[in-house]
């Protein structure tokens, strides 16, 4: 026997629901913790990127001040 909900529901919805259910049962859920190695790696990489950006900003400011100083000295001489 057919149910009315089966007839009215498009096939792609049931297929999507079936794949989602199989994906969720196949995956093992992890608990969040500070000792998670992946989280530690992400934090370490983020700190490297921040350190790199800090160096780029400092270098840019030094170059800008050097340029201003050189222009000032050229005008004054």
C-alpha positions as CSV (number, residue, x, y, z in Angstrom):
1,X,0.0,0.0,0.0
2,X,1.1,3.5,-0.7
3,X,1.0,6.3,1.8
4,X,-0.1,9.7,0.7
5,X,3.1,11.2,2.2
6,X,5.2,8.9,0.0
7,X,3.3,10.0,-3.2
8,X,3.4,13.7,-2.4
9,X,7.1,13.8,-1.3
10,X,9.5,14.2,-4.1
11,X,12.1,11.5,-4.6
12,X,15.1,13.8,-4.1
13,X,14.0,14.7,-0.6
14,X,13.9,11.0,0.5
15,X,17.3,10.4,-1.2
16,X,18.8,13.4,0.6
17,X,17.4,12.3,3.9
18,X,18.7,8.8,3.4
19,X,22.3,10.0,2.6
20,X,22.3,12.4,5.5
21,X,21.3,9.6,7.9
22,X,24.0,7.3,6.6
23,X,26.6,10.0,6.9
24,X,25.7,10.8,10.4
25,X,25.8,7.2,11.6
26,X,29.1,6.6,9.8
27,X,30.8,9.5,11.5
28,X,32.1,9.3,15.0
29,X,31.2,12.4,17.0
30,X,34.1,14.1,18.8
31,X,33.9,16.0,22.0
32,X,35.5,19.4,22.1
33,X,38.5,19.8,24.3
34,X,41.6,22.0,24.7
35,X,43.9,19.0,24.2
36,X,42.6,18.3,20.7
37,X,45.7,18.1,18.5
38,X,43.9,19.6,15.5
39,X,42.8,22.6,17.6
40,X,46.3,23.1,18.9
41,X,47.7,23.0,15.3
42,X,45.2,25.6,14.2
43,X,46.1,27.9,17.1
44,X,49.8,27.5,16.3
45,X,49.3,28.3,12.6
46,X,47.2,31.3,13.5
47,X,50.0,32.6,15.7
48,X,52.5,32.1,12.9
49,X,50.3,34.1,10.6
50,X,49.8,36.9,13.1
51,X,53.6,37.1,13.7
52,X,54.2,37.3,10.0
53,X,51.7,40.1,9.6
54,X,53.2,42.0,12.5
55,X,56.6,41.8,10.7
56,X,55.1,43.0,7.5
57,X,53.4,46.0,9.2
58,X,56.6,47.0,11.0
59,X,58.5,46.8,7.7
60,X,56.0,48.9,5.9
61,X,56.0,51.6,8.6
62,X,59.8,51.6,8.6
63,X,59.8,52.0,4.8
64,X,57.3,54.8,5.0
65,X,59.2,56.7,7.6
66,X,62.4,56.3,5.6
67,X,60.7,57.7,2.5
68,X,59.3,60.7,4.4
69,X,62.7,61.4,5.9
70,X,64.4,61.2,2.5
71,X,61.8,63.5,0.9
72,X,62.2,66.0,3.8
73,X,66.0,65.9,3.5
74,X,65.9,66.5,-0.3
75,X,63.6,69.5,0.2
76,X,65.7,71.0,2.9
77,X,69.0,70.7,1.0
